[in-house]
Amino acid sequence: NEGECPETPHCAAMKQLWKHIADCKDQACKVQHCISSRYVLSHYRKCKDAQCPACGPVRETIKRSANREKERVARDKFKYDRRQSNDPMTGPPSHMASSHSGDPHPLKLSNSNLSNSQSAHQ
């Protein structure tokens, strides 16, 4: 449902307040929590104190959330890359995908590879 949030039952009300305070300039606004929220946001935007008891926990939460998102994106990219490399239509050519018995130069042709290659093309 619209407005429902698994994080808090107050999500819908916070979203409404957020929309309101984005444009409100009324110093005597009667909307509940408007003035105090604008004050806190104004402080947060200006605050440079890493030890601020109000802003510090918010900054840490944002940092942890950003790190989790980076990790999620990296995991998703890894999964996508693995799927692509295993897909015969989009993966690497078969002659490049297989291991060449530990040869550090897998594209280097040995005499046996060369003779096999020549007989295959005749």
MODAGI-V626078 format. One record per residue. N is the residue number from 1. RES is the residue in one small letter. SS is DSSP state (@ for helix, = for strand, . for the rest). OMEGA is omega in whole degrees, 0 to 359 (* if undefined). Layout:
BEGIN
n-><N	N>
res-><RES	RES>
ss-><SS	SS>
omega-><OMEGA	OMEGA>
END
This chain:
BEGIN
n-><1	2	3	4	5	6	7	8	9	10	11	12	13	14	15	16	17	18	19	20	21	22	23	24	25	26	27	28	29	30	31	32	33	34	35	36	37	38	39	40	41	42	43	44	45	46	47	48	49	50	51	52	53	54	55	56	57	58	59	60	61	62	63	64	65	66	67	68	69	70	71	72	73	74	75	76	77	78	79	80	81	82	83	84	85	86	87	88	89	90	91	92	93	94	95	96	97	98	99	100	101	102	103	104	105	106	107	108	109	110	111	112	113	114	115	116	117	118	119	120	121	122>
res-><n	e	g	e	c	p	e	t	p	h	c	a	a	m	k	q	l	w	k	h	i	a	d	c	k	d	q	a	c	k	v	q	h	c	i	s	s	r	y	v	l	s	h	y	r	k	c	k	d	a	q	c	p	a	c	g	p	v	r	e	t	i	k	r	s	a	n	r	e	k	e	r	v	a	r	d	k	f	k	y	d	r	r	q	s	n	d	p	m	t	g	p	p	s	h	m	a	s	s	h	s	g	d	p	h	p	l	k	l	s	n	s	n	l	s	n	s	q	s	a	h	q>
ss-><.	.	.	.	.	.	.	.	.	.	@	@	@	@	@	@	@	@	@	@	@	@	@	.	.	.	.	.	.	.	.	.	.	@	@	@	@	@	@	@	@	@	@	@	@	@	.	.	.	.	.	.	.	.	@	@	@	@	@	@	@	@	@	@	@	@	@	@	@	@	@	@	@	@	@	@	@	@	@	@	@	@	@	@	@	@	.	.	.	.	.	.	.	@	@	@	@	.	.	.	.	.	.	.	.	.	.	.	.	.	@	@	@	@	@	@	@	@	@	@	.	.>
omega-><178	177	178	185	180	184	184	177	182	185	182	179	179	178	178	179	180	178	181	187	179	183	185	177	184	180	179	183	182	178	183	177	182	185	181	179	178	179	181	179	178	178	182	180	184	189	177	184	180	181	182	182	178	187	182	179	179	179	179	178	179	180	179	179	179	179	177	179	177	179	179	180	179	178	180	179	179	180	179	180	179	179	181	182	178	181	183	180	184	182	180	177	186	180	179	186	185	178	180	176	175	180	181	179	188	181	178	182	173	178	181	177	181	180	177	181	181	181	180	183	181	*>
END
